[in-house]
Amino acid sequence: MGIGWYRKSFVPDLSFKGKRVLLDFEGIMLYGDVWVNGEKLVGSDYGYLGFETDIINYIRFDKTNVIAVKTDTGEPDNCRWYNVPKKRNKISWEGIKSQKDNITAIARDGHKEVVRHKLETTGKAIALQLQADTEDWKADENDLQHIRIYAVDSKGRRVYDAENTIHFSVTGDATLIAVDNGNIYSDEQYTGDSRKLFKGSALAILRSGNKAGKIRFKAYTEGLKSATLNLITNIAVR
């Protein structure tokens, strides 16, 4: 709650010259302001709306640039979640012990069962699993492919406590441009060819080249079965 600051330093690629370089925010809760190299570019006063801004005129090539984002939740009691009425039904986990196997939650209206949901504990992580976000990947030197990496058990279930460092390789006309895992407290770089799992997951972002064809992406780590995705970039219509 309150005010928070986020900063990111980077040296821009010379290929950015003459192009649009967009900062894209899905939302900043509740108020947000964005600076590049000390110049305030844009602000937002509604956290549920996304926005973007072109920073090409504020970039210093061959030098370190700094993006700063200020967030402010406003009043001390403000938060992202809505207040829950005091008389509303609540779920209590008191007296329930964590055990292997499964647990089933059952909701009843009086004595009538209205819904149930079953959760299973996972086994030991034995392999990696990959999931690409799109099949329509264009070979235009700009189109991105987001690949989610999961650690899974023998039944293909995500293992949330897996923390292996995953290494990546790419074959074909595409470039690995960024890696992430969603851990805001991590001091790992967003560029490179490896990333530690967080809650059993990591993310790799590829940028296509200008030649349509086959792309092979591989993720591997010690102790887990590796995984490979065979992708295709399509001819871009210009």
C-alpha positions in Angstrom: 0.0 0.0 0.0 1.2 3.6 -0.6 3.9 4.7 -3.0 6.3 2.4 -4.8 9.1 2.9 -7.3 10.4 0.6 -10.1 13.5 1.3 -12.1 15.0 -0.4 -15.1 18.4 0.4 -16.7 19.2 -0.6 -20.3 21.5 0.2 -23.3 19.4 0.3 -26.4 20.3 -1.6 -29.5 21.4 0.6 -32.4 18.8 -1.1 -34.6 16.1 0.8 -32.6 17.1 4.0 -34.5 14.3 5.3 -36.7 11.8 2.9 -35.2 9.0 3.2 -32.6 10.0 1.9 -29.2 7.0 1.3 -27.1 6.6 0.9 -23.3 3.4 -1.1 -22.9 1.6 -1.2 -19.5 -1.4 -3.4 -18.9 -2.2 -1.3 -15.9 -0.7 0.6 -12.9 -2.7 0.4 -9.7 -4.0 3.0 -8.8 -2.1 6.0 -10.1 1.1 5.7 -12.2 3.7 8.0 -13.7 6.5 7.1 -16.1 9.9 8.7 -16.6 12.7 8.0 -19.1 16.1 9.5 -18.3 14.5 12.0 -16.0 11.8 13.2 -18.4 8.2 12.5 -17.4 6.4 11.0 -20.4 3.0 9.9 -19.3 0.7 9.2 -16.4 -2.3 7.1 -15.6 -5.1 7.7 -13.0 -7.0 4.4 -13.5 -5.3 1.1 -12.8 -7.6 -1.1 -14.8 -6.8 0.6 -18.1 -3.6 -0.3 -20.1 -1.6 2.3 -22.0 1.5 2.6 -24.1 4.0 5.4 -25.0 6.7 5.8 -27.6 10.1 6.5 -26.0 12.3 6.7 -29.1 12.8 10.5 -28.8 14.0 10.1 -25.2 16.5 7.3 -25.7 20.2 8.0 -25.6 22.1 5.5 -27.8 25.4 4.0 -26.7 24.6 5.1 -23.1 22.8 3.7 -20.2 19.1 4.7 -20.1 16.8 4.6 -17.0 13.1 3.9 -17.0 11.4 4.9 -13.7 7.8 4.1 -12.8 6.0 5.5 -9.8 2.9 3.8 -8.4 0.5 5.1 -5.9 -2.5 3.3 -4.4 -3.9 6.6 -3.1 -5.7 6.5 0.2 -4.1 4.3 2.9 -7.1 1.9 2.9 -7.1 1.5 -0.9 -6.1 -1.8 -2.4 -6.7 -3.8 -5.5 -9.3 -6.1 -3.9 -12.8 -5.1 -3.2 -14.1 -5.0 0.4 -16.0 -8.2 1.3 -19.2 -7.6 3.3 -18.8 -8.9 6.9 -21.9 -11.1 6.6 -20.8 -12.8 3.5 -19.9 -16.5 3.7 -16.2 -17.1 4.3 -14.0 -20.2 3.8 -12.1 -21.3 6.9 -9.1 -23.7 6.8 -8.8 -24.0 10.5 -8.0 -27.5 11.7 -7.2 -28.8 8.1 -3.8 -30.4 7.9 -1.7 -30.4 4.8 -1.3 -34.0 3.5 -0.3 -35.7 0.3 -3.0 -37.1 -2.1 -6.0 -34.8 -2.6 -8.6 -32.6 -0.9 -12.1 -31.9 -2.0 -14.0 -28.7 -1.1 -17.8 -29.0 -1.1 -20.3 -26.2 -1.0 -23.8 -26.8 0.3 -27.0 -24.8 0.4 -28.5 -26.3 3.6 -28.1 -30.0 3.1 -28.0 -29.8 -0.7 -24.6 -30.0 -2.4 -24.3 -27.2 -5.0 -20.6 -27.5 -6.2 -17.4 -29.2 -5.4 -13.8 -28.7 -6.4 -10.9 -31.2 -6.0 -7.3 -30.3 -5.6 -4.4 -32.8 -5.8 -0.9 -32.5 -4.4 1.8 -33.1 -7.0 4.6 -35.5 -7.0 8.3 -34.8 -7.6 9.2 -32.8 -10.7 10.7 -35.1 -13.3 10.4 -33.1 -16.6 10.0 -29.8 -18.3 6.9 -28.8 -20.3 6.7 -26.0 -22.9 3.7 -24.0 -24.1 3.8 -21.4 -26.9 1.3 -18.6 -27.0 0.6 -18.4 -30.7 0.7 -20.5 -33.9 0.5 -17.4 -36.1 4.1 -16.3 -35.8 5.2 -13.9 -38.6 8.7 -13.7 -40.0 8.8 -9.9 -39.9 11.8 -9.3 -37.5 9.3 -7.9 -34.9 6.7 -10.5 -34.1 7.2 -12.1 -30.7 6.6 -15.6 -29.4 6.1 -16.1 -25.7 7.0 -19.6 -24.4 6.0 -20.7 -20.9 8.2 -23.3 -19.2 6.8 -25.5 -16.5 8.3 -28.2 -14.2 5.8 -31.1 -14.1 5.5 -34.4 -12.3 4.8 -37.9 -13.7 1.2 -37.0 -14.3 2.0 -33.7 -16.2 1.0 -31.5 -13.2 2.8 -28.3 -12.5 5.2 -28.6 -9.5 5.0 -25.2 -7.8 8.1 -25.7 -5.5 10.5 -26.5 -8.4 13.3 -23.9 -8.5 15.7 -25.3 -11.1 17.7 -22.9 -13.3 16.5 -23.5 -16.8 18.8 -23.1 -19.8 17.5 -22.2 -23.3 18.7 -22.7 -26.9 17.2 -21.5 -30.2 17.9 -22.9 -33.6 16.6 -21.1 -36.7 16.0 -17.5 -37.7 14.8 -16.2 -34.3 16.4 -14.6 -31.3 15.9 -15.1 -27.6 15.4 -11.5 -26.5 14.1 -11.8 -22.9 13.6 -14.2 -20.0 11.4 -13.9 -16.8 9.7 -15.8 -14.1 7.3 -13.4 -12.5 9.3 -13.0 -9.3 9.4 -9.3 -8.5 12.1 -9.8 -5.9 14.5 -11.6 -8.2 17.8 -9.8 -9.1 18.3 -11.9 -12.2 18.7 -10.1 -15.5 15.9 -10.1 -18.1 18.4 -11.0 -20.9 20.5 -14.1 -21.2 20.0 -17.8 -22.0 18.8 -19.0 -18.6 16.3 -18.3 -15.8 15.4 -19.8 -12.5 11.9 -21.3 -12.0 9.6 -19.4 -9.8 6.6 -21.3 -8.5 7.5 -24.0 -11.0 7.4 -21.7 -14.1 9.5 -19.4 -16.3 9.1 -17.4 -19.5 11.2 -17.1 -22.6 10.4 -14.5 -25.3 11.6 -15.0 -28.9 11.7 -12.4 -31.7 11.3 -13.7 -35.3 13.8 -13.0 -38.1 13.0 -12.2 -41.7 13.2 -15.7 -43.1 10.1 -17.9 -42.7 10.8 -21.4 -41.6 11.4 -23.9 -38.8 12.5 -22.7 -35.3 13.6 -25.2 -32.6 13.4 -24.1 -29.0 14.9 -26.3 -26.3 14.7 -25.9 -22.5 16.9 -28.1 -20.2 18.2 -28.3 -16.7 20.1 -30.8 -14.5 17.8 -33.5 -13.0 14.8 -33.0 -15.2 13.9 -34.3 -18.6 14.5 -31.6 -21.3 11.7 -30.3 -23.5 11.7 -29.1 -27.2 9.3 -27.1 -29.2 9.3 -27.2 -33.0 7.8 -23.9 -34.2 7.2 -22.3 -37.6 7.4 -18.7 -38.6 5.1 -17.7 -41.5 5.8 -15.4 -44.4 4.8 -11.8 -43.4 2.4 -9.9 -45.6 3.8 -6.5 -46.2 
